[in-house]
Amino acid sequence: MFIQISDKLQEKLRIFIADSANILLDLDDGVGKYSKLGVCSLDTSFRLLIVNKTQDQSDYDLTVESDVGPIKIKGYSNVYLDQEMKLEYDDRLALIKLKGSSGVIDGNVPIIDLRKKA
């Protein structure tokens, strides 16, 4: 599995990568420490979570390679993903889209910084 990340989005993620943070592609399904509410609709909702290396990531047991390095996911969420995917920043709408060979997986993927403040 691989996620191609657009140049514009790489620019937005660069600050987190430079700060040695981990990136999680989270299926917001109500399961795990960082998912307070599941989505109560037929939509599939993903989020890019930014965490410190020391924060709990035990729910994220599968690693997907990407243009910016490894991104962890909940292993069971791979049923919603394709082998080859793209995360693209849409300038016009100012949002991130997750796409696969099957089409748009999620049309609005927010970046949420969950790093603990010192």
Backbone atoms as SQL, in Angstrom:
CREATE TABLE atoms (id INTEGER PRIMARY KEY, chain TEXT, resi INTEGER, resn TEXT, atom TEXT, x REAL, y REAL, z REAL);
INSERT INTO atoms VALUES
  (1, 'A', 1, 'MET', 'N', 0.852, -1.174, 0.000),
  (2, 'A', 1, 'MET', 'CA', 0.000, 0.000, 0.000),
  (3, 'A', 1, 'MET', 'C', 0.900, 1.240, 0.000),
  (4, 'A', 2, 'PHE', 'N', 0.505, 2.251, -0.779),
  (5, 'A', 2, 'PHE', 'CA', 1.289, 3.482, -0.876),
  (6, 'A', 2, 'PHE', 'C', 0.340, 4.673, -1.030),
  (7, 'A', 3, 'ILE', 'N', 0.699, 5.785, -0.382),
  (8, 'A', 3, 'ILE', 'CA', -0.074, 7.025, -0.513),
  (9, 'A', 3, 'ILE', 'C', 0.824, 8.076, -1.157),
  (10, 'A', 4, 'GLN', 'N', 0.435, 8.499, -2.347),
  (11, 'A', 4, 'GLN', 'CA', 1.131, 9.604, -3.014),
  (12, 'A', 4, 'GLN', 'C', 0.560, 10.899, -2.444),
  (13, 'A', 5, 'ILE', 'N', 1.444, 11.806, -2.047),
  (14, 'A', 5, 'ILE', 'CA', 1.003, 13.063, -1.434),
  (15, 'A', 5, 'ILE', 'C', 1.382, 14.217, -2.348),
  (16, 'A', 6, 'SER', 'N', 0.404, 15.042, -2.685),
  (17, 'A', 6, 'SER', 'CA', 0.640, 16.157, -3.595),
  (18, 'A', 6, 'SER', 'C', 1.688, 17.112, -3.029),
  (19, 'A', 7, 'ASP', 'N', 2.360, 17.832, -3.910),
  (20, 'A', 7, 'ASP', 'CA', 3.400, 18.777, -3.485),
  (21, 'A', 7, 'ASP', 'C', 2.852, 19.821, -2.523),
  (22, 'A', 8, 'LYS', 'N', 1.655, 20.343, -2.797),
  (23, 'A', 8, 'LYS', 'CA', 1.043, 21.362, -1.916),
  (24, 'A', 8, 'LYS', 'C', 0.812, 20.812, -0.513),
  (25, 'A', 9, 'LEU', 'N', 0.356, 19.571, -0.430),
  (26, 'A', 9, 'LEU', 'CA', 0.105, 18.978, 0.872),
  (27, 'A', 9, 'LEU', 'C', 1.424, 18.640, 1.569),
  (28, 'A', 10, 'GLN', 'N', 2.430, 18.232, 0.813),
  (29, 'A', 10, 'GLN', 'CA', 3.743, 17.989, 1.412),
  (30, 'A', 10, 'GLN', 'C', 4.263, 19.254, 2.084),
  (31, 'A', 11, 'GLU', 'N', 4.028, 20.393, 1.457),
  (32, 'A', 11, 'GLU', 'CA', 4.432, 21.671, 2.055),
  (33, 'A', 11, 'GLU', 'C', 3.728, 21.885, 3.401),
  (34, 'A', 12, 'LYS', 'N', 2.438, 21.569, 3.462),
  (35, 'A', 12, 'LYS', 'CA', 1.674, 21.749, 4.694),
  (36, 'A', 12, 'LYS', 'C', 2.116, 20.781, 5.782),
  (37, 'A', 13, 'LEU', 'N', 2.544, 19.579, 5.397),
  (38, 'A', 13, 'LEU', 'CA', 2.956, 18.569, 6.369),
  (39, 'A', 13, 'LEU', 'C', 4.417, 18.712, 6.790),
  (40, 'A', 14, 'ARG', 'N', 5.190, 19.459, 6.018),
  (41, 'A', 14, 'ARG', 'CA', 6.632, 19.588, 6.263),
  (42, 'A', 14, 'ARG', 'C', 6.951, 20.070, 7.680),
  (43, 'A', 15, 'ILE', 'N', 6.165, 21.005, 8.213),
  (44, 'A', 15, 'ILE', 'CA', 6.416, 21.527, 9.562),
  (45, 'A', 15, 'ILE', 'C', 6.298, 20.425, 10.614),
  (46, 'A', 16, 'PHE', 'N', 5.348, 19.513, 10.433),
  (47, 'A', 16, 'PHE', 'CA', 5.167, 18.420, 11.382),
  (48, 'A', 16, 'PHE', 'C', 6.287, 17.392, 11.251),
  (49, 'A', 17, 'ILE', 'N', 6.669, 17.109, 10.019),
  (50, 'A', 17, 'ILE', 'CA', 7.740, 16.145, 9.767),
  (51, 'A', 17, 'ILE', 'C', 9.057, 16.674, 10.328),
  (52, 'A', 18, 'ALA', 'N', 9.316, 17.959, 10.138),
  (53, 'A', 18, 'ALA', 'CA', 10.544, 18.579, 10.655),
  (54, 'A', 18, 'ALA', 'C', 10.566, 18.551, 12.180),
  (55, 'A', 19, 'ASP', 'N', 9.397, 18.525, 12.785),
  (56, 'A', 19, 'ASP', 'CA', 9.283, 18.497, 14.245),
  (57, 'A', 19, 'ASP', 'C', 9.259, 17.064, 14.781),
  (58, 'A', 20, 'SER', 'N', 9.575, 16.106, 13.923),
  (59, 'A', 20, 'SER', 'CA', 9.632, 14.673, 14.284),
  (60, 'A', 20, 'SER', 'C', 8.312, 14.121, 14.816),
  (61, 'A', 21, 'ALA', 'N', 7.215, 14.629, 14.316),
  (62, 'A', 21, 'ALA', 'CA', 5.903, 14.120, 14.714),
  (63, 'A', 21, 'ALA', 'C', 5.544, 12.905, 13.853),
  (64, 'A', 22, 'ASN', 'N', 4.634, 12.083, 14.340),
  (65, 'A', 22, 'ASN', 'CA', 4.108, 10.969, 13.559),
  (66, 'A', 22, 'ASN', 'C', 2.780, 11.382, 12.948),
  (67, 'A', 23, 'ILE', 'N', 2.516, 10.856, 11.766),
  (68, 'A', 23, 'ILE', 'CA', 1.259, 11.125, 11.074),
  (69, 'A', 23, 'ILE', 'C', 0.433, 9.841, 11.081),
  (70, 'A', 24, 'LEU', 'N', -0.817, 9.970, 11.505),
  (71, 'A', 24, 'LEU', 'CA', -1.748, 8.848, 11.522),
  (72, 'A', 24, 'LEU', 'C', -2.885, 9.150, 10.561),
  (73, 'A', 25, 'LEU', 'N', -3.225, 8.201, 9.695),
  (74, 'A', 25, 'LEU', 'CA', -4.415, 8.331, 8.860),
  (75, 'A', 25, 'LEU', 'C', -5.508, 7.579, 9.607),
  (76, 'A', 26, 'ASP', 'N', -6.350, 8.329, 10.296),
  (77, 'A', 26, 'ASP', 'CA', -7.316, 7.768, 11.225),
  (78, 'A', 26, 'ASP', 'C', -8.689, 7.637, 10.594),
  (79, 'A', 27, 'LEU', 'N', -9.239, 6.422, 10.637),
  (80, 'A', 27, 'LEU', 'CA', -10.640, 6.216, 10.310),
  (81, 'A', 27, 'LEU', 'C', -11.420, 6.643, 11.540),
  (82, 'A', 28, 'ASP', 'N', -12.205, 7.714, 11.424),
  (83, 'A', 28, 'ASP', 'CA', -12.944, 8.250, 12.570),
  (84, 'A', 28, 'ASP', 'C', -14.215, 7.434, 12.762),
  (85, 'A', 29, 'ASP', 'N', -14.049, 6.302, 13.456),
  (86, 'A', 29, 'ASP', 'CA', -15.145, 5.345, 13.613),
  (87, 'A', 29, 'ASP', 'C', -15.593, 5.169, 15.058),
  (88, 'A', 30, 'GLY', 'N', -15.091, 6.023, 15.955),
  (89, 'A', 30, 'GLY', 'CA', -15.478, 5.918, 17.355),
  (90, 'A', 30, 'GLY', 'C', -14.644, 4.920, 18.143),
  (91, 'A', 31, 'VAL', 'N', -13.652, 4.296, 17.492),
  (92, 'A', 31, 'VAL', 'CA', -12.812, 3.301, 18.151),
  (93, 'A', 31, 'VAL', 'C', -11.437, 3.903, 18.421),
  (94, 'A', 32, 'GLY', 'N', -10.955, 3.759, 19.642),
  (95, 'A', 32, 'GLY', 'CA', -9.612, 4.207, 19.974),
  (96, 'A', 32, 'GLY', 'C', -9.585, 5.506, 20.753),
  (97, 'A', 33, 'LYS', 'N', -8.407, 5.797, 21.251),
  (98, 'A', 33, 'LYS', 'CA', -8.184, 6.937, 22.137),
  (99, 'A', 33, 'LYS', 'C', -8.487, 8.283, 21.476),
  (100, 'A', 34, 'TYR', 'N', -8.220, 8.429, 20.197),
  (101, 'A', 34, 'TYR', 'CA', -8.336, 9.729, 19.534),
  (102, 'A', 34, 'TYR', 'C', -9.654, 9.930, 18.789),
  (103, 'A', 35, 'SER', 'N', -10.523, 8.945, 18.827),
  (104, 'A', 35, 'SER', 'CA', -11.798, 9.033, 18.128),
  (105, 'A', 35, 'SER', 'C', -12.912, 9.122, 19.161),
  (106, 'A', 36, 'LYS', 'N', -13.372, 10.336, 19.405),
  (107, 'A', 36, 'LYS', 'CA', -14.398, 10.555, 20.424),
  (108, 'A', 36, 'LYS', 'C', -15.783, 10.128, 19.944),
  (109, 'A', 37, 'LEU', 'N', -16.053, 10.392, 18.673),
  (110, 'A', 37, 'LEU', 'CA', -17.365, 10.087, 18.101),
  (111, 'A', 37, 'LEU', 'C', -17.179, 9.368, 16.779),
  (112, 'A', 38, 'GLY', 'N', -17.971, 8.355, 16.564),
  (113, 'A', 38, 'GLY', 'CA', -17.976, 7.709, 15.261),
  (114, 'A', 38, 'GLY', 'C', -18.893, 8.472, 14.329),
  (115, 'A', 39, 'VAL', 'N', -18.726, 8.260, 13.065),
  (116, 'A', 39, 'VAL', 'CA', -19.593, 8.895, 12.090),
  (117, 'A', 39, 'VAL', 'C', -20.870, 8.077, 11.998),
  (118, 'A', 40, 'CYS', 'N', -21.994, 8.710, 12.227),
  (119, 'A', 40, 'CYS', 'CA', -23.277, 8.013, 12.223),
  (120, 'A', 40, 'CYS', 'C', -23.980, 8.191, 10.884),
  (121, 'A', 41, 'SER', 'N', -23.264, 7.918, 9.834),
  (122, 'A', 41, 'SER', 'CA', -23.852, 8.005, 8.504),
  (123, 'A', 41, 'SER', 'C', -23.177, 6.959, 7.632),
  (124, 'A', 42, 'LEU', 'N', -23.502, 6.959, 6.386),
  (125, 'A', 42, 'LEU', 'CA', -22.896, 6.003, 5.467),
  (126, 'A', 42, 'LEU', 'C', -21.577, 6.512, 4.903),
  (127, 'A', 43, 'ASP', 'N', -21.140, 7.693, 5.327),
  (128, 'A', 43, 'ASP', 'CA', -19.885, 8.256, 4.846),
  (129, 'A', 43, 'ASP', 'C', -18.702, 7.599, 5.543),
  (130, 'A', 44, 'THR', 'N', -17.577, 7.527, 4.822),
  (131, 'A', 44, 'THR', 'CA', -16.325, 7.086, 5.409),
  (132, 'A', 44, 'THR', 'C', -15.529, 8.338, 5.715),
  (133, 'A', 45, 'SER', 'N', -15.128, 8.491, 6.973),
  (134, 'A', 45, 'SER', 'CA', -14.466, 9.718, 7.390),
  (135, 'A', 45, 'SER', 'C', -13.060, 9.422, 7.897),
  (136, 'A', 46, 'PHE', 'N', -12.065, 9.999, 7.220),
  (137, 'A', 46, 'PHE', 'CA', -10.674, 9.878, 7.633),
  (138, 'A', 46, 'PHE', 'C', -10.167, 11.227, 8.107),
  (139, 'A', 47, 'ARG', 'N', -9.145, 11.189, 8.982),
  (140, 'A', 47, 'ARG', 'CA', -8.484, 12.394, 9.471),
  (141, 'A', 47, 'ARG', 'C', -6.987, 12.131, 9.484),
  (142, 'A', 48, 'LEU', 'N', -6.203, 13.172, 9.265),
  (143, 'A', 48, 'LEU', 'CA', -4.759, 13.095, 9.450),
  (144, 'A', 48, 'LEU', 'C', -4.471, 13.617, 10.847),
  (145, 'A', 49, 'LEU', 'N', -4.041, 12.729, 11.732),
  (146, 'A', 49, 'LEU', 'CA', -3.732, 13.113, 13.099),
  (147, 'A', 49, 'LEU', 'C', -2.230, 13.268, 13.246),
  (148, 'A', 50, 'ILE', 'N', -1.822, 14.326, 13.919),
  (149, 'A', 50, 'ILE', 'CA', -0.409, 14.587, 14.183),
  (150, 'A', 50, 'ILE', 'C', -0.174, 14.325, 15.672),
  (151, 'A', 51, 'VAL', 'N', 0.736, 13.390, 15.968),
  (152, 'A', 51, 'VAL', 'CA', 1.025, 13.038, 17.363),
  (153, 'A', 51, 'VAL', 'C', 2.532, 13.008, 17.594),
  (154, 'A', 52, 'ASN', 'N', 2.920, 13.188, 18.859),
  (155, 'A', 52, 'ASN', 'CA', 4.319, 13.018, 19.240),
  (156, 'A', 52, 'ASN', 'C', 4.662, 11.539, 19.184),
  (157, 'A', 53, 'LYS', 'N', 5.919, 11.235, 19.025),
  (158, 'A', 53, 'LYS', 'CA', 6.364, 9.845, 18.977),
  (159, 'A', 53, 'LYS', 'C', 6.046, 9.102, 20.274),
  (160, 'A', 54, 'THR', 'N', 5.916, 9.826, 21.396),
  (161, 'A', 54, 'THR', 'CA', 5.662, 9.202, 22.691),
  (162, 'A', 54, 'THR', 'C', 4.177, 9.009, 22.994),
  (163, 'A', 55, 'GLN', 'N', 3.297, 9.603, 22.200),
  (164, 'A', 55, 'GLN', 'CA', 1.862, 9.446, 22.440),
  (165, 'A', 55, 'GLN', 'C', 1.398, 8.055, 22.002),
  (166, 'A', 56, 'ASP', 'N', 0.346, 7.573, 22.648),
  (167, 'A', 56, 'ASP', 'CA', -0.184, 6.234, 22.382),
  (168, 'A', 56, 'ASP', 'C', -0.614, 6.099, 20.921),
  (169, 'A', 57, 'GLN', 'N', -0.059, 5.092, 20.265),
  (170, 'A', 57, 'GLN', 'CA', -0.410, 4.791, 18.878),
  (171, 'A', 57, 'GLN', 'C', -0.738, 3.311, 18.724),
  (172, 'A', 58, 'SER', 'N', -1.127, 2.674, 19.822),
  (173, 'A', 58, 'SER', 'CA', -1.347, 1.230, 19.834),
  (174, 'A', 58, 'SER', 'C', -2.503, 0.795, 18.933),
  (175, 'A', 59, 'ASP', 'N', -3.457, 1.672, 18.659),
  (176, 'A', 59, 'ASP', 'CA', -4.568, 1.320, 17.771),
  (177, 'A', 59, 'ASP', 'C', -4.134, 1.296, 16.301),
  (178, 'A', 60, 'TYR', 'N', -2.987, 1.866, 16.006),
  (179, 'A', 60, 'TYR', 'CA', -2.518, 2.028, 14.625),
  (180, 'A', 60, 'TYR', 'C', -1.436, 0.980, 14.365),
  (181, 'A', 61, 'ASP', 'N', -1.875, -0.199, 13.951),
  (182, 'A', 61, 'ASP', 'CA', -1.001, -1.362, 13.877),
  (183, 'A', 61, 'ASP', 'C', -0.538, -1.712, 12.464),
  (184, 'A', 62, 'LEU', 'N', -0.826, -0.856, 11.504),
  (185, 'A', 62, 'LEU', 'CA', -0.391, -1.087, 10.124),
  (186, 'A', 62, 'LEU', 'C', 0.259, 0.192, 9.606),
  (187, 'A', 63, 'THR', 'N', 1.369, 0.043, 8.900),
  (188, 'A', 63, 'THR', 'CA', 2.089, 1.195, 8.360),
  (189, 'A', 63, 'THR', 'C', 1.953, 1.225, 6.852),
  (190, 'A', 64, 'VAL', 'N', 1.617, 2.398, 6.331),
  (191, 'A', 64, 'VAL', 'CA', 1.510, 2.627, 4.895),
  (192, 'A', 64, 'VAL', 'C', 2.630, 3.580, 4.504),
  (193, 'A', 65, 'GLU', 'N', 3.346, 3.256, 3.459),
  (194, 'A', 65, 'GLU', 'CA', 4.410, 4.137, 2.979),
  (195, 'A', 65, 'GLU', 'C', 3.796, 5.297, 2.204),
  (196, 'A', 66, 'SER', 'N', 4.511, 6.433, 2.221),
  (197, 'A', 66, 'SER', 'CA', 4.030, 7.609, 1.501),
  (198, 'A', 66, 'SER', 'C', 5.220, 8.445, 1.054),
  (199, 'A', 67, 'ASP', 'N', 4.943, 9.505, 0.317),
  (200, 'A', 67, 'ASP', 'CA', 5.984, 10.430, -0.135),
  (201, 'A', 67, 'ASP', 'C', 6.651, 11.172, 1.024),
  (202, 'A', 68, 'VAL', 'N', 5.994, 11.227, 2.190),
  (203, 'A', 68, 'VAL', 'CA', 6.559, 11.935, 3.340),
  (204, 'A', 68, 'VAL', 'C', 7.019, 10.979, 4.437),
  (205, 'A', 69, 'GLY', 'N', 7.063, 9.698, 4.138),
  (206, 'A', 69, 'GLY', 'CA', 7.475, 8.703, 5.116),
  (207, 'A', 69, 'GLY', 'C', 6.310, 7.847, 5.558),
  (208, 'A', 70, 'PRO', 'N', 6.537, 7.008, 6.574),
  (209, 'A', 70, 'PRO', 'CA', 5.486, 6.092, 7.018),
  (210, 'A', 70, 'PRO', 'C', 4.311, 6.814, 7.677),
  (211, 'A', 71, 'ILE', 'N', 3.119, 6.312, 7.364),
  (212, 'A', 71, 'ILE', 'CA', 1.882, 6.803, 7.973),
  (213, 'A', 71, 'ILE', 'C', 1.190, 5.587, 8.561),
  (214, 'A', 72, 'LYS', 'N', 0.825, 5.662, 9.835),
  (215, 'A', 72, 'LYS', 'CA', 0.186, 4.533, 10.496),
  (216, 'A', 72, 'LYS', 'C', -1.335, 4.621, 10.352),
  (217, 'A', 73, 'ILE', 'N', -1.962, 3.436, 10.234),
  (218, 'A', 73, 'ILE', 'CA', -3.422, 3.347, 10.167),
  (219, 'A', 73, 'ILE', 'C', -3.893, 2.227, 11.100),
  (220, 'A', 74, 'LYS', 'N', -5.187, 2.245, 11.427),
  (221, 'A', 74, 'LYS', 'CA', -5.798, 1.110, 12.117),
  (222, 'A', 74, 'LYS', 'C', -5.869, -0.008, 11.077),
  (223, 'A', 75, 'GLY', 'N', -5.332, -1.167, 11.397),
  (224, 'A', 75, 'GLY', 'CA', -5.228, -2.251, 10.426),
  (225, 'A', 75, 'GLY', 'C', -6.526, -2.598, 9.733),
  (226, 'A', 76, 'TYR', 'N', -7.619, -2.620, 10.478),
  (227, 'A', 76, 'TYR', 'CA', -8.899, -3.001, 9.878),
  (228, 'A', 76, 'TYR', 'C', -9.460, -1.942, 8.934),
  (229, 'A', 77, 'SER', 'N', -8.934, -0.713, 9.007),
  (230, 'A', 77, 'SER', 'CA', -9.450, 0.344, 8.125),
  (231, 'A', 77, 'SER', 'C', -8.985, 0.169, 6.681),
  (232, 'A', 78, 'ASN', 'N', -8.060, -0.764, 6.450),
  (233, 'A', 78, 'ASN', 'CA', -7.567, -0.958, 5.077),
  (234, 'A', 78, 'ASN', 'C', -8.652, -1.477, 4.135),
  (235, 'A', 79, 'VAL', 'N', -9.782, -1.959, 4.652),
  (236, 'A', 79, 'VAL', 'CA', -10.871, -2.401, 3.775),
  (237, 'A', 79, 'VAL', 'C', -11.481, -1.224, 3.008),
  (238, 'A', 80, 'TYR', 'N', -11.293, -0.008, 3.520),
  (239, 'A', 80, 'TYR', 'CA', -11.810, 1.186, 2.864),
  (240, 'A', 80, 'TYR', 'C', -10.787, 1.813, 1.911),
  (241, 'A', 81, 'LEU', 'N', -9.565, 1.299, 1.937),
  (242, 'A', 81, 'LEU', 'CA', -8.461, 1.906, 1.189),
  (243, 'A', 81, 'LEU', 'C', -8.081, 1.064, -0.019),
  (244, 'A', 82, 'ASP', 'N', -7.369, 1.679, -0.947),
  (245, 'A', 82, 'ASP', 'CA', -6.869, 1.003, -2.141),
  (246, 'A', 82, 'ASP', 'C', -5.363, 0.799, -2.003),
  (247, 'A', 83, 'GLN', 'N', -4.797, -0.046, -2.832),
  (248, 'A', 83, 'GLN', 'CA', -3.355, -0.284, -2.797),
  (249, 'A', 83, 'GLN', 'C', -2.572, 0.981, -3.151),
  (250, 'A', 84, 'GLU', 'N', -3.065, 1.744, -4.102),
  (251, 'A', 84, 'GLU', 'CA', -2.437, 3.004, -4.515),
  (252, 'A', 84, 'GLU', 'C', -3.427, 4.126, -4.262),
  (253, 'A', 85, 'MET', 'N', -3.018, 5.104, -3.448),
  (254, 'A', 85, 'MET', 'CA', -3.905, 6.215, -3.105),
  (255, 'A', 85, 'MET', 'C', -3.185, 7.541, -3.275),
  (256, 'A', 86, 'LYS', 'N', -3.962, 8.611, -3.248),
  (257, 'A', 86, 'LYS', 'CA', -3.420, 9.969, -3.321),
  (258, 'A', 86, 'LYS', 'C', -4.098, 10.824, -2.262),
  (259, 'A', 87, 'LEU', 'N', -3.304, 11.649, -1.598),
  (260, 'A', 87, 'LEU', 'CA', -3.828, 12.717, -0.757),
  (261, 'A', 87, 'LEU', 'C', -3.502, 14.008, -1.485),
  (262, 'A', 88, 'GLU', 'N', -4.536, 14.741, -1.858),
  (263, 'A', 88, 'GLU', 'CA', -4.355, 15.964, -2.645),
  (264, 'A', 88, 'GLU', 'C', -4.973, 17.147, -1.921),
  (265, 'A', 89, 'TYR', 'N', -4.275, 18.292, -2.008),
  (266, 'A', 89, 'TYR', 'CA', -4.817, 19.530, -1.457),
  (267, 'A', 89, 'TYR', 'C', -5.563, 20.260, -2.563),
  (268, 'A', 90, 'ASP', 'N', -6.827, 20.575, -2.320),
  (269, 'A', 90, 'ASP', 'CA', -7.668, 21.296, -3.276),
  (270, 'A', 90, 'ASP', 'C', -7.630, 22.777, -2.910),
  (271, 'A', 91, 'ASP', 'N', -6.896, 23.578, -3.702),
  (272, 'A', 91, 'ASP', 'CA', -6.769, 25.020, -3.435),
  (273, 'A', 91, 'ASP', 'C', -8.118, 25.733, -3.453),
  (274, 'A', 92, 'ARG', 'N', -8.944, 25.389, -4.399),
  (275, 'A', 92, 'ARG', 'CA', -10.215, 26.081, -4.590),
  (276, 'A', 92, 'ARG', 'C', -11.115, 25.941, -3.363),
  (277, 'A', 93, 'LEU', 'N', -11.162, 24.729, -2.797),
  (278, 'A', 93, 'LEU', 'CA', -12.030, 24.481, -1.644),
  (279, 'A', 93, 'LEU', 'C', -11.274, 24.476, -0.321),
  (280, 'A', 94, 'ALA', 'N', -9.950, 24.580, -0.375),
  (281, 'A', 94, 'ALA', 'CA', -9.082, 24.573, 0.813),
  (282, 'A', 94, 'ALA', 'C', -9.326, 23.336, 1.680),
  (283, 'A', 95, 'LEU', 'N', -9.305, 22.176, 1.025),
  (284, 'A', 95, 'LEU', 'CA', -9.462, 20.933, 1.761),
  (285, 'A', 95, 'LEU', 'C', -8.619, 19.829, 1.141),
  (286, 'A', 96, 'ILE', 'N', -8.472, 18.740, 1.877),
  (287, 'A', 96, 'ILE', 'CA', -7.661, 17.604, 1.449),
  (288, 'A', 96, 'ILE', 'C', -8.591, 16.475, 1.028),
  (289, 'A', 97, 'LYS', 'N', -8.266, 15.857, -0.116),
  (290, 'A', 97, 'LYS', 'CA', -9.055, 14.739, -0.624),
  (291, 'A', 97, 'LYS', 'C', -8.202, 13.475, -0.629),
  (292, 'A', 98, 'LEU', 'N', -8.796, 12.375, -0.175),
  (293, 'A', 98, 'LEU', 'CA', -8.167, 11.061, -0.240),
  (294, 'A', 98, 'LEU', 'C', -8.811, 10.313, -1.393),
  (295, 'A', 99, 'LYS', 'N', -7.971, 9.949, -2.377),
  (296, 'A', 99, 'LYS', 'CA', -8.473, 9.276, -3.571),
  (297, 'A', 99, 'LYS', 'C', -7.753, 7.946, -3.758),
  (298, 'A', 100, 'GLY', 'N', -8.446, 7.028, -4.390),
  (299, 'A', 100, 'GLY', 'CA', -7.866, 5.744, -4.744),
  (300, 'A', 100, 'GLY', 'C', -8.266, 5.374, -6.151),
  (301, 'A', 101, 'SER', 'N', -7.878, 4.191, -6.584),
  (302, 'A', 101, 'SER', 'CA', -8.241, 3.756, -7.934),
  (303, 'A', 101, 'SER', 'C', -9.751, 3.576, -8.071),
  (304, 'A', 102, 'SER', 'N', -10.438, 3.412, -6.946),
  (305, 'A', 102, 'SER', 'CA', -11.891, 3.258, -6.971),
  (306, 'A', 102, 'SER', 'C', -12.620, 4.599, -6.993),
  (307, 'A', 103, 'GLY', 'N', -11.898, 5.717, -6.836),
  (308, 'A', 103, 'GLY', 'CA', -12.504, 7.049, -6.817),
  (309, 'A', 103, 'GLY', 'C', -12.170, 7.781, -5.536),
  (310, 'A', 104, 'VAL', 'N', -13.001, 8.756, -5.193),
  (311, 'A', 104, 'VAL', 'CA', -12.785, 9.544, -3.973),
  (312, 'A', 104, 'VAL', 'C', -13.200, 8.702, -2.771),
  (313, 'A', 105, 'ILE', 'N', -12.261, 8.510, -1.853),
  (314, 'A', 105, 'ILE', 'CA', -12.528, 7.751, -0.629),
  (315, 'A', 105, 'ILE', 'C', -13.101, 8.683, 0.435),
  (316, 'A', 106, 'ASP', 'N', -12.499, 9.874, 0.566),
  (317, 'A', 106, 'ASP', 'CA', -12.987, 10.896, 1.497),
  (318, 'A', 106, 'ASP', 'C', -12.666, 12.256, 0.886),
  (319, 'A', 107, 'GLY', 'N', -13.680, 13.079, 0.716),
  (320, 'A', 107, 'GLY', 'CA', -13.521, 14.375, 0.072),
  (321, 'A', 107, 'GLY', 'C', -13.120, 15.506, 0.997),
  (322, 'A', 108, 'ASN', 'N', -12.985, 15.230, 2.296),
  (323, 'A', 108, 'ASN', 'CA', -12.604, 16.276, 3.243),
  (324, 'A', 108, 'ASN', 'C', -11.865, 15.643, 4.423),
  (325, 'A', 109, 'VAL', 'N', -10.538, 15.567, 4.331),
  (326, 'A', 109, 'VAL', 'CA', -9.693, 14.959, 5.359),
  (327, 'A', 109, 'VAL', 'C', -9.006, 16.087, 6.138),
  (328, 'A', 110, 'PRO', 'N', -9.442, 16.367, 7.364),
  (329, 'A', 110, 'PRO', 'CA', -8.803, 17.447, 8.125),
  (330, 'A', 110, 'PRO', 'C', -7.468, 17.008, 8.724),
  (331, 'A', 111, 'ILE', 'N', -6.600, 17.983, 8.989),
  (332, 'A', 111, 'ILE', 'CA', -5.365, 17.756, 9.742),
  (333, 'A', 111, 'ILE', 'C', -5.633, 18.221, 11.166),
  (334, 'A', 112, 'ILE', 'N', -5.413, 17.317, 12.133),
  (335, 'A', 112, 'ILE', 'CA', -5.668, 17.638, 13.533),
  (336, 'A', 112, 'ILE', 'C', -4.388, 17.400, 14.322),
  (337, 'A', 113, 'ASP', 'N', -3.877, 18.454, 14.929),
  (338, 'A', 113, 'ASP', 'CA', -2.634, 18.383, 15.705),
  (339, 'A', 113, 'ASP', 'C', -2.984, 18.006, 17.141),
  (340, 'A', 114, 'LEU', 'N', -2.631, 16.780, 17.548),
  (341, 'A', 114, 'LEU', 'CA', -2.931, 16.288, 18.882),
  (342, 'A', 114, 'LEU', 'C', -1.690, 16.214, 19.780),
  (343, 'A', 115, 'ARG', 'N', -0.624, 16.839, 19.343),
  (344, 'A', 115, 'ARG', 'CA', 0.602, 16.772, 20.150),
  (345, 'A', 115, 'ARG', 'C', 0.382, 17.450, 21.493),
  (346, 'A', 116, 'LYS', 'N', 0.913, 16.824, 22.508),
  (347, 'A', 116, 'LYS', 'CA', 0.802, 17.382, 23.854),
  (348, 'A', 116, 'LYS', 'C', 1.725, 18.576, 23.975),
  (349, 'A', 117, 'LYS', 'N', 1.201, 19.627, 24.538),
  (350, 'A', 117, 'LYS', 'CA', 1.991, 20.836, 24.750),
  (351, 'A', 117, 'LYS', 'C', 2.838, 20.671, 26.000),
  (352, 'A', 118, 'ALA', 'N', 4.122, 21.064, 25.900),
  (353, 'A', 118, 'ALA', 'CA', 5.029, 20.933, 27.048),
  (354, 'A', 118, 'ALA', 'C', 4.768, 22.008, 28.066);
